[in-house]
């Protein structure tokens, strides 16, 4: 498990995750190893957008925009490569 401080950027129904420790780059999935998720691009394009699949302790389809973000588990899926970047993150 890796702990990273990120800020999120809403892009309509999608989110983008930016990390200041990575030079303010956005997180995106990669097709090949060694790293499937990287902070690569300075712009939040389609490759850097993430869909919220589930939010909150129940893991259901809660409205994440109004939910309390303190230590809540979220499940995200990449907009461009859903098979690569699907995972649960604790925010």
N, C-alpha and C positions, 0 to 999 in steps of 0.2 A: 504494500500500500504506500502511496506517495502523497504527501501533504503539500499542496501548492496554494498560495494565496492568489485568487483571481478576482477580477471584476467582470460582471456580465453586461452585455450590451444588447438590449432588445432589438430584434429585427422583425417586426410584425409578429407572427406566431412562433418565431424561432429566437434562439439566444446565441450569442457569440461570447466566448470566454477569453479574456485578455489577461496576460500575466506580466506584471511590471518587472519581475526577476528575469524574464526572457526577452527583455527589451521591448515591452509593450506589444508583443506579437499575439495573434489569436491562435487558439488550439484548433488543429485539424487532424483528421485521420489520414493515415498513409497506407498505401497498398502493400508495401513490402516491409519486412523486418529490417533492421533490428527493433525499431520503435514504431508501434502502431498509432500512437498519438504523439504529436509534436506541436510545439508552439512555433509556427513557421512564418505566417504572413502578417503584414502590418494592416492589411485591409480585411474587413469582414465580408467576404463573398460567400457564394454558395457552399464552398468547401469548408468554411469555418462556421456554418450555421448548424445548430442543434435543436432538435424537437424534444419537448418534454413529454415522456410517455406516462409517467406516474410521479406523484408528488405526495409527500406527507407520510406519516407513520402507517397509514392503512395501505399505502401503495396503490391507491385507486386513481381514478381520473379526476383528481381534485383540481380546482382552479388555482394554479401555482402563482398567478399574479397577485392574489389576495392572501395567500398562505403565509404564515410566519416562517421565515427562513432560518431560524436559529436551530442548528443541528437536525434539520429535516433531511431524510433521504430522498433523492431524486433519481429518476431513471431517464437517461437521455439517449437519443439516437441521432446519428449524423444525417443531415439532409441529403448529402451527396453519396455517401457510402454506408447505408444502414447496416450492412453485414459486418462492417469493421468496427465502427465506433459505438457499439451499444454497451452500456454499462451503468452501474449504480454508483452514484457519487453522494457522499454525505456533505451537506452544506451547512 
